């Protein structure tokens, strides 16, 4: 699928906001640590992806009930659902001047019930004409998401027979319905009930 930016204004994909707080000292400290891989944008973007995917457990996998939604809090607490981890990765990329945004899939159970919006990241490295989607959700048996700019290696491939959807838009800010759920939920159990079933 070809990701399509919501806006042609690339500065929107470098901006900080309440959730993508890439000017926060904790985010900046993480950027400094990850920048030790070198000055190459590809190497840094891959290191940031691996860091979020592998060192911040998905809270459903770990059983952590805490809900995080600011990039700085996700990095500090080292927990979050797909949306939180995507926010953290976008912040780490933008802090290094790499345009990045948020993408979504509509996923469902194996019988097509319980649809929910899943969060992804799209980035555009310097010199590249196209955006590439990556999924920092976190791997486990049956899930093998990888950093790739040429061939998508996401956690899930949508299944049209279950009305799953790849949304093509790359958003500069978190979808308002997702942000509302993350900010309002008292714990992850409540969050599952509040997350939207589609965009």
N, C-alpha and C positions, 0 to 999 in steps of 0.2 A: 504494500500500500504506500502511496506517495503522500507524506504528510504535507499539509498546506497551512502556512501561517495565517492566523486570524487577521494580521495587519502587515503591511509592507514596511512599517516603521520599525527597523531593527533595534532602535534604542529601547523599545518596549520590552524586548527580550534580554535586556541587560539591566533593567531597573530593579531596584529593591522595593519591597512593599511589606506589609505587616507580617505576612507568612514567610516570604522569601527575603529574610532580613540579612542579606549577605554582607552588610557593613558591621554586623555584630562581632565583637572581639573573638567569640568562640568560633564563628565561621572563619574569620580571618586567620586564626591560629591553625585551624585544620587545613586551610589553603596553603599556609606556609609549610606545614609538614608534608603535604602531598606534592608540593612544588619541588621537593628534593629529587624527584624523578628526572628533572631537567626542565628546560624552557620550552620544549616542543609541546604544542597544544594537543596533539593526538595523545602523547604519552600521559600528559596531565589529565585529560578527559577520561582516559581509560582507568587511570589510577583512582580518580574520584568515583567513577562508577563502581569499581571493585570495592573501594572503601565502604560505600553506602550499602552495596549488595551484601557484603560479607561480614562487616563488623557491627552492623546495626540489625539485630534480628527482627524479622517481621513479628509483631506482637501476637498474631494468631498462632504462629509456630512455637513461640517461646512460652505462651500462656500469660504474658504480661497484660494486665487489664488497663494500664495507663494509656491515655490518649494524648498524643503530641501532634502539634500542627505548625509550630514555628520551626524554621530550619535550625536555629540555634538550640532550641529545646530538644529537637530530634537528635542532634549531635551530642548534647549533654546527657540525655537520658538513655541514649542508645536503644531506643525502641520506637516502633511506629508501624502503622499499616502502610500499604502501598502508596497512598496519597502522601503521607508524611515523609516517607523515604524519597519520593519523587521531589517533594519540595526541597529537601535537604540537598539532593543532587543538583537541582536547578540553581540553588544558591551557590554551591561550590563552583559550578561552571561559570555563572555570571560574574562571580568575584574575580575570576581570571580573564574576564573579557570575552568569554565564549557565549554567543547567543544561545539561549535555551528556553524552552517552554514546556507546558504541560499538555499531555494527550490522554485520551481515554478509550477504553473498550467497555462494552456492555457484555458481561459474562453471566453464565447461569450454571445451575447444577446439571448433572448428567441427564436429567429428565426434562430440562428446559425450565424448571421452576426456580424461584428465588433469584431473579436477576439482580445484578448489582453493578455499579460503575467501578471499574478498575483503573488505577492511575499509572501513567507511564511518563517518560520524558522524551522530548525531541531536542536535538542539538544541531548546530551548524558550525562546523569548524572553519577556520580561516582558509580561504581558497576553494571551499566546497560550494557548489551551486545548490545542492539539495539538502534538506533536513533528514536526519536519521533518527529513528525511534529506538530507544533502549528501555529495558525494564529492570530497575534496581530492586525489585520486590524481595529477592533473596531466594536462593536455590534450596531444594530439598529433593528427596526421591520423587522422580516424575517431573521435576521442573529444572531446566537447565538454561537459564537466561545468560547470554553472553554479550560482551561489548563488540558490536560490529557496525561499521558504517555502510557496508555494501549489501549484506544479506541479513534481514531481521532475524534475531535470535531471542525472541520474547518468551516470557514465562508461558503464555498460552497463545494458540492460534484460534481465532474465532470460528465457531461452528454455526453456520447459517441455519442448519436444520433445528437448532435450539434458539433461534432468533438472537444469537449473539451478534455484536456489531463492532466493527472498527470505526471509530469516529476519526475522520481525517484531519480535523482542525488542530493546529498547534496554538494553544492559548498562552497569552503573556502572563495571566494571573489565574489562580485557582478558580475553578467553577464555583459560583456563589453557593449553589446547593451543597457542594462538598464542604466548602469552608464553614457554612452554617452548621453542618452535622459535626465536624471536627471540633468546632468551638463550643458547641452546646452539650455534647455527650458527656455524661459523668464517668463513663467507663467504656471499654471496648464492646461489651455486651449491648449496651444502649446504642453505641455507634452503629453496629450492624443494622439495627432497626431504623436508624435515621438516614443512612446513606441512600442516595437516589438510585432508582432502578434503571434510569436512563437519562440522557441529556436532551 
